[in-house]
Amino acid sequence: MAMECIGEGVQAMCVVGISILSCVILWHLFHGNNKGAAPPSWLVVGMLPTILVHLHDLYEWSTQMVIDCGGTLDVKTPWIGHMFSLFTIDPKNIEYIVKTKFANFPRGAYFNSVFADLLGHGILNVDGQEWVEARKMISSVFHSQAFKNHFIHTLDELMKCRLMPAAEAACESGLTVDLQRLLVRLTFEHICVLGVGCETHDFESGEMEKVAKALEEAEEATLRRLTVPSTVWKAARMLCVGSEAKLSKSLHVIREFVDAIVSLRRKEMAAGGGALPRRHDLLSKLMQMERNTSTDKELRDTCISAVLARKDTSSVALSWFFWLLFHHPAVHHNILLEIRGIMQRSSGENKCEFTVEEVKDMQYLHAALTESLRLYPSLPLNMKETKEDEVLPDGRRLKKGTSLIFSIYGMGRAESIWGSDCREFKPERWMREGVFVEERNAGRYPVFNAGPRVCLGKDFAYMQMKWVAALLLYRYRMEVVNDVEVEPKLGMNLFMKNGLLVTLHKN
């Protein structure tokens, strides 16, 4: 969902694992079942076994813990050098952090250094004026009609040439298919087309599979840096051992892939008199900007950030959405009624394809996706760091360098925010007189971030999710394989740990 949401989600997931769970055994020993008792803030080193106690249910456990503590709690994070951290689901605190005092809550130097090898100076890993300039350039591309048209055309082409043939084959064979895997492939291919200008036929070779695997392994290796002191991973990087060796190998594949594309675009521009008239991808548009003096490395960093930001978020969101629909047939029925009604209004034709305007008109589908994201946000956690001393709306005083973590996953399960039915899947929550109504409170629904860093690709994400969902629901009836446990996987995004195994049947 968003180019800027993802980097923060990566950082936050790991910080929670090391800052909160490192105190869990002491918390159990001294406070046990005492609700409202926060984990003690002790300077303890080497508590990896402690982390394992709740590793299997990190999101649910941390959610209940912060709710029991009134919505905000203080913890220590001795492993990462940031002694004091704050964990919150308080909307007032979050709005203050992401909007009201945005400038005082950057990503921070520590995490910039952790992600520097993977993201460089891409928009996901910079702050201040450097971030402002990067956002301006990317925003100008996203708002151009040529890019919007390119987005729609390439999505339609990939669904016809890649997604639907796979779905049709699964339907005809009657075999079980991992829908999450199909969706991940689609969104990865789409961002490669949009971000760096790959062609549809490029995905027929094994080269792109290598790149996808390298990106996944690079993400995992970078995450491991947040579980140990900086001196440890930096020493491992220097010696090229362990996960740092895997990261180095993966980065070589990624950089080689992007560098080759940047070099090719340079040659095309030279041959075309400085223009790339037939290319509308992000890289090509940025290279043609008059004010853009980016080096090849800076362009590479931008491309990697773009791909990482979009390659998984929509597919993860859609996977949870389809799973929820299977368990809520009434919602499924209402969505189908809306889709069929819109299709029938189009000159009464028995159509099988949608127009952009028809997809935009799917208000209830929009509400259902929004509600699904409330319960299962693609990026479950977010993190900031104080630039200067600060006082939050709830009165907590923060020192410069304090890490702040807010749980988007936890917010969706808080009665204080969403009421007693907070754990129920109710798209009607977002509907008023048949029209979707967006949440305006920046601190209440930060699924796409909020404030100045609100997701640049939010509208694209909704269009992609709605189009894919509408097409699959209109053509197929899905049955989830119930003997496979569905639970969140710890990682950068809220993947389903065992995938989403389904069978497809023609409507």
C-alpha positions in Angstrom: 0.0 0.0 0.0 2.3 2.4 0.1 5.7 3.4 -0.6 6.4 4.9 2.7 4.3 2.8 5.0 6.4 -0.3 4.4 9.8 0.8 5.6 8.2 1.8 8.9 6.3 -1.4 9.2 9.5 -3.4 8.7 11.3 -1.5 11.5 8.3 -1.7 13.9 7.7 -5.4 13.6 11.2 -6.2 14.7 11.4 -3.5 17.4 8.3 -5.0 19.1 9.9 -8.4 19.0 13.0 -7.2 20.8 11.7 -4.4 23.0 8.5 -5.8 24.4 9.0 -9.6 24.4 12.5 -9.3 26.0 10.7 -8.6 29.3 7.9 -11.2 29.0 9.2 -13.8 31.5 9.8 -11.2 34.2 6.4 -9.8 33.5 4.8 -13.3 33.9 6.8 -14.0 37.1 6.1 -10.8 39.0 2.7 -9.8 37.5 1.2 -13.0 36.2 -2.5 -12.4 35.6 -2.6 -8.9 37.0 -4.3 -6.9 34.3 -2.9 -3.4 33.8 0.6 -4.4 34.9 3.2 -3.4 32.3 6.3 -5.5 31.7 9.1 -4.3 34.0 11.8 -2.1 32.3 15.0 -4.0 33.2 18.4 -3.8 31.6 18.8 -7.4 30.8 21.0 -8.8 28.1 20.7 -12.2 26.4 17.0 -12.9 26.7 16.4 -14.6 23.4 14.6 -17.5 25.1 12.2 -15.0 26.5 11.2 -13.8 23.1 10.3 -17.3 22.1 7.6 -17.5 24.8 5.1 -15.4 22.8 6.7 -15.5 19.4 3.9 -17.8 18.1 1.2 -15.2 18.9 3.2 -11.9 19.0 0.4 -9.7 17.5 -2.4 -11.0 19.7 -0.3 -11.1 22.8 1.1 -7.6 22.4 -2.4 -6.3 21.6 -3.9 -7.7 24.7 -1.0 -6.5 26.8 -1.3 -2.9 25.6 -5.1 -2.9 26.0 -4.8 -4.2 29.5 -2.3 -1.3 30.2 -4.8 1.3 29.1 -3.6 1.8 25.5 0.0 2.8 26.1 3.0 1.3 28.0 6.7 2.0 28.4 9.3 -0.6 27.7 13.0 -0.9 27.4 15.0 -2.0 24.4 18.6 -2.6 25.6 19.5 -4.6 22.5 19.3 -1.8 20.0 20.8 1.0 21.9 17.6 2.9 22.3 17.0 2.4 26.0 13.4 3.6 26.3 10.6 2.8 24.0 6.9 3.5 23.9 4.2 1.0 22.7 0.8 2.6 22.0 -2.6 2.2 20.3 -3.9 5.5 21.6 -5.3 7.4 18.6 -4.5 10.8 20.2 -0.9 9.9 20.6 -0.7 8.5 17.1 -2.3 11.5 15.5 0.2 13.7 17.4 3.1 11.6 16.2 2.2 11.2 12.5 0.5 14.6 11.9 0.5 17.3 14.6 4.2 17.1 15.4 5.3 15.1 12.4 8.7 16.9 12.1 9.8 15.7 15.5 9.2 12.1 14.8 11.4 10.9 11.9 12.5 7.4 11.2 15.8 8.0 12.9 19.5 7.6 12.3 19.7 4.1 13.8 17.2 2.5 11.5 18.5 4.5 8.6 21.8 2.7 9.1 20.2 -0.7 9.5 18.3 -0.4 6.2 21.0 1.5 4.3 22.4 -1.6 2.5 19.0 -2.6 1.2 17.3 0.7 0.7 20.2 3.2 0.3 18.8 6.7 0.0 15.5 5.6 -1.4 12.3 7.3 -0.1 11.7 4.5 2.4 14.9 5.2 4.3 15.4 9.0 4.4 14.1 11.9 6.5 14.1 15.7 6.4 14.6 17.6 3.2 15.9 14.6 1.3 12.6 12.8 1.9 10.6 16.0 0.9 12.4 16.2 -2.4 12.0 12.4 -3.1 8.3 12.6 -2.3 7.8 15.6 -4.6 9.3 13.8 -7.6 7.5 10.6 -7.0 4.2 12.4 -6.3 4.4 14.3 -9.6 4.8 11.0 -11.5 1.9 9.4 -9.6 -0.4 12.3 -10.4 0.3 12.3 -14.1 -2.5 11.0 -16.4 0.1 9.0 -18.4 1.2 7.0 -15.3 -2.4 6.5 -14.2 -3.3 5.1 -17.6 -0.2 2.9 -17.6 -1.3 1.5 -14.2 -4.7 0.5 -15.5 -3.5 -0.9 -18.8 -0.7 -3.0 -17.3 -2.9 -4.3 -14.5 -5.6 -5.4 -17.0 -2.9 -7.0 -19.2 -1.3 -8.9 -16.3 -4.7 -10.2 -15.0 -5.6 -11.4 -18.5 -2.2 -12.9 -19.3 -1.0 -14.2 -15.9 -3.6 -14.3 -13.2 -6.7 -15.5 -15.0 -5.0 -18.4 -16.9 -3.7 -19.7 -13.6 -7.1 -19.3 -12.0 -8.8 -21.0 -14.9 -6.4 -23.9 -14.8 -7.0 -24.4 -11.1 -10.8 -24.3 -11.7 -10.7 -26.9 -14.5 -8.4 -29.3 -12.7 -10.3 -29.0 -9.4 -6.9 -29.0 -7.6 -6.2 -26.9 -4.5 -4.3 -23.7 -5.2 -2.5 -21.3 -2.9 -4.3 -18.1 -3.7 -1.9 -16.0 -1.6 0.9 -17.2 -3.8 -0.9 -16.3 -7.0 -1.7 -12.8 -5.7 1.8 -12.2 -4.6 3.1 -13.1 -8.0 0.6 -10.7 -9.6 1.5 -7.7 -7.4 5.2 -8.4 -7.7 5.0 -8.5 -11.5 2.8 -5.4 -11.6 5.2 -3.3 -9.6 8.1 -4.4 -11.7 6.2 -3.2 -14.8 5.2 0.1 -13.1 8.4 0.7 -11.2 11.2 -0.2 -13.7 9.4 -0.9 -17.0 9.6 -4.7 -17.2 7.5 -6.3 -20.0 4.9 -9.0 -19.6 7.1 -11.5 -21.4 9.9 -10.9 -19.0 8.1 -13.0 -16.4 8.1 -16.1 -18.5 11.8 -16.7 -17.8 13.3 -17.8 -14.5 15.2 -14.5 -14.2 12.4 -12.7 -12.4 12.0 -15.6 -10.0 15.6 -15.1 -9.0 15.0 -11.4 -8.3 11.9 -12.1 -6.3 13.7 -14.6 -4.2 16.6 -12.3 -3.7 14.3 -9.5 -2.5 12.6 -11.8 0.0 16.0 -13.1 1.4 17.4 -9.5 1.6 14.3 -8.4 3.6 14.7 -11.3 6.0 18.4 -10.8 6.5 17.9 -7.1 7.1 15.3 -7.8 9.7 17.8 -10.0 11.7 19.9 -6.9 12.2 17.3 -5.5 14.5 17.5 -8.5 16.8 21.2 -8.0 17.8 23.4 -5.1 18.8 24.8 -3.0 15.9 28.4 -4.2 16.6 27.3 -7.8 16.0 25.7 -7.4 12.6 28.4 -5.0 11.5 31.1 -7.5 12.4 29.2 -10.2 10.6 28.9 -8.0 7.5 32.6 -7.3 7.6 33.4 -11.0 7.8 30.6 -11.9 5.4 29.2 -14.6 7.5 25.7 -15.8 8.6 22.7 -13.8 7.4 25.0 -11.0 6.3 26.5 -13.3 3.8 23.1 -14.1 2.4 22.2 -10.4 2.4 25.3 -9.6 0.4 24.6 -12.3 -2.1 20.9 -11.2 -2.5 21.9 -7.6 -2.8 24.2 -8.4 -5.7 21.3 -10.0 -7.6 19.0 -7.1 -6.9 21.5 -4.4 -7.8 22.7 -6.2 -10.9 19.1 -6.4 -12.1 18.2 -2.8 -11.4 21.6 -1.4 -12.6 21.1 -3.2 -16.0 17.7 -1.5 -16.4 19.0 2.0 -15.5 21.9 1.5 -17.9 19.5 0.5 -20.7 17.3 3.5 -20.1 20.4 5.8 -20.3 21.2 4.3 -23.7 17.6 4.7 -24.8 17.5 8.3 -23.7 20.7 9.1 -25.6 19.4 7.5 -28.7 16.0 9.3 -28.3 17.5 12.8 -27.8 16.9 12.7 -24.0 13.3 11.4 -24.2 11.6 8.1 -23.6 8.2 8.8 -25.2 7.0 5.2 -25.2 7.8 4.5 -21.5 5.6 5.5 -18.7 7.1 3.6 -15.7 8.3 5.4 -12.6 12.0 5.0 -13.4 11.6 6.4 -17.0 9.5 9.3 -15.8 11.9 10.3 -13.1 14.9 10.1 -15.5 13.1 12.5 -17.9 12.5 15.2 -15.3 14.4 18.4 -15.9 15.2 19.0 -12.3 16.3 15.4 -11.7 20.0 15.1 -11.4 20.0 11.7 -9.7 23.0 9.4 -10.1 22.5 5.8 -11.3 22.8 4.7 -7.7 20.1 7.1 -6.5 17.8 5.9 -9.2 18.5 2.3 -8.2 17.7 3.1 -4.6 14.4 4.7 -5.7 13.5 1.6 -7.8 14.2 -0.8 -5.0 12.1 1.2 -2.6 9.3 1.3 -5.1 9.4 -2.5 -5.6 9.6 -3.3 -1.9 6.8 -0.9 -1.1 4.3 -2.5 -3.4 5.3 -6.1 -4.1 3.4 -7.7 -1.2 1.1 -5.3 0.5 -2.0 -5.6 -1.8 -1.6 -9.3 -2.2 -1.5 -9.8 1.6 -4.5 -7.6 2.0 -6.5 -9.5 -0.6 -5.6 -12.9 0.9 -7.1 -11.9 4.3 -10.1 -10.3 2.5 -10.9 -13.5 0.6 -10.5 -15.6 3.8 -12.9 -13.3 5.6 -15.5 -13.5 2.8 -15.5 -17.3 3.0 -16.4 -17.1 6.6 -19.0 -14.3 6.1 -21.3 -15.4 3.3 -23.7 -12.5 3.8 -21.0 -10.0 3.0 -19.9 -12.1 0.0 -23.5 -12.1 -1.2 -23.8 -8.3 -0.9 -20.6 -7.7 -2.8 -21.8 -10.0 -5.6 -25.1 -8.1 -5.8 -23.3 -4.8 -6.1 -20.9 -6.1 -8.8 -23.7 -7.7 -10.8 -25.9 -4.6 -10.5 -23.1 -2.4 -11.8 -22.5 -4.7 -14.7 -26.1 -4.9 -15.7 -26.4 -1.1 -15.8 -23.8 -1.1 -18.6 -26.3 -1.1 -21.5 -27.7 -4.3 -20.2 -24.7 -6.3 -21.6 -23.7 -9.6 -20.3 -20.1 -8.3 -19.7 -17.2 -10.1 -18.2 -14.8 -7.0 -17.9 -15.0 -3.8 -15.9 -14.2 -0.2 -16.7 -12.3 2.1 -14.3 -15.5 4.0 -13.5 -17.4 0.8 -12.7 -14.7 -0.3 -10.3 -14.8 3.1 -8.6 -18.6 2.7 -8.2 -18.2 -0.5 -6.1 -18.8 1.3 -2.8 -19.6 -1.8 -0.7 -16.6 -3.6 -2.0 -14.5 -0.6 -1.0 -16.0 -0.7 2.5 -15.4 -4.5 2.8 -11.7 -4.1 1.8 -11.3 -1.2 4.3 -12.9 -3.3 7.0 -10.6 -6.2 6.2 -7.6 -4.0 6.5 -8.8 -2.7 9.8 -8.6 -6.2 11.2 -5.7 -7.5 9.1 -3.5 -4.5 8.1 -0.8 -5.5 5.6 1.8 -3.6 7.8 0.7 -4.5 11.3 3.2 -2.2 13.1 4.7 1.2 12.6 7.6 3.0 14.3 9.0 6.5 14.8 11.7 8.1 16.8 11.8 11.4 18.7 14.1 14.0 17.2 13.9 16.2 20.4 12.4 15.8 23.8 8.6 15.6 23.6 5.4 15.4 25.6 2.5 13.3 24.2 -1.2 14.1 24.5 -1.5 11.5 27.3 1.1 13.4 29.3 4.0 11.0 28.8 7.4 12.7 28.5 9.8 11.4 25.9 13.5 11.9 25.7 15.3 12.6 22.4 16.0 9.3 20.7 13.0 7.4 22.1 11.6 4.7 19.9 7.8 4.8 19.5 5.9 1.8 18.2 2.2 1.8 17.4 0.3 -1.3 16.6 -2.1 -0.9 13.7 -3.1 -4.6 14.2 -3.9 -3.8 17.9 -5.9 -0.7 17.1 -8.4 -2.7 15.1 -9.1 -4.9 18.1 -9.5 -2.1 20.7 -13.0 -1.6 22.0 -12.0 1.9 23.1 -11.6 2.8 19.4 -14.1 0.7 17.5 -16.6 -0.4 20.1 -17.7 -3.7 21.6 -18.0 -5.2 18.1 -14.4 -4.3 17.2 -13.4 -7.9 16.4 -16.3 -8.4 14.0 -16.0 -8.1 10.2 -18.7 -5.4 9.4 -18.3 -3.5 6.2 -21.4 -1.5 7.1 -19.2 0.3 9.6 -18.0 2.3 6.7 -21.2 2.9 4.8 -23.6 5.8 5.0 -26.7 5.8 2.9 -25.1 3.4 0.4 -21.9 5.4 0.1 -18.5 4.6 1.5 -17.3 7.1 4.1 -13.6 7.5 4.7 -12.2 7.8 8.3 -11.0 11.3 8.7 -9.2 10.9 12.1 -5.5 10.5 11.3 -4.8 8.6 14.5 -7.8 6.2 14.3 -7.1 4.3 11.1 -3.4 4.7 10.1 -3.5 1.6 7.8 -2.1 3.8 5.0 -0.1 5.9 7.4 -1.3 9.4 7.9 -0.2 13.1 7.9 2.6 14.2 5.6 3.7 10.6 5.1 0.3 9.3 4.1 0.7 6.6 1.4 1.3 8.0 -2.0 0.0 4.9 -3.6 -3.2 4.6 -1.6 -5.6 5.2 -4.5 -3.6 2.8 -6.7 -3.7 0.2 -4.0 -7.5 0.4 -3.7 -8.0 0.3 -7.5 -5.7 -2.8 -7.8 -7.4 -4.6 -4.9 -10.9 -3.8 -6.0 -10.3 -4.8 -9.6 -8.7 -8.1 -8.7 -11.3 -8.9 -6.1 -14.2 -8.0 -8.3 -12.9 -10.1 -11.2 -12.3 -13.2 -9.1 -15.5 -12.9 -7.2 -17.5 -12.3 -10.4 -16.1 -15.4 -12.1 -15.4 -17.9 -9.4 -16.8 -19.3 -6.1 -14.0 -20.0 -3.7 -13.9 -22.7 -1.0 -11.1 -22.4 1.6 -9.4 -25.7 2.6 -10.3 -25.8 6.3 -7.8 -28.4 7.5 -5.0 -25.9 7.0 -4.5 -23.5 10.0 -4.7 -19.8 9.0 -2.6 -17.5 11.2 -0.4 -14.5 10.7 3.3 -15.0 9.9 5.9 -12.9 11.6 7.6 -10.7 9.1 7.6 -7.5 7.1 4.0 -7.9 6.1 1.1 -9.8 7.7 1.4 -12.9 5.4 -0.7 -15.9 6.1 1.8 -18.4 7.6 0.6 -21.4 5.6 -0.8 -19.5 2.6 -4.5 -19.5 1.6 -5.4 -22.9 0.1 -8.6 -22.8 -1.9 -10.5 -24.5 -4.7 -12.1 -22.5 -7.4 -15.4 -23.2 -9.1 -17.2 -21.3 -11.9 -20.1 -19.1 -10.9 
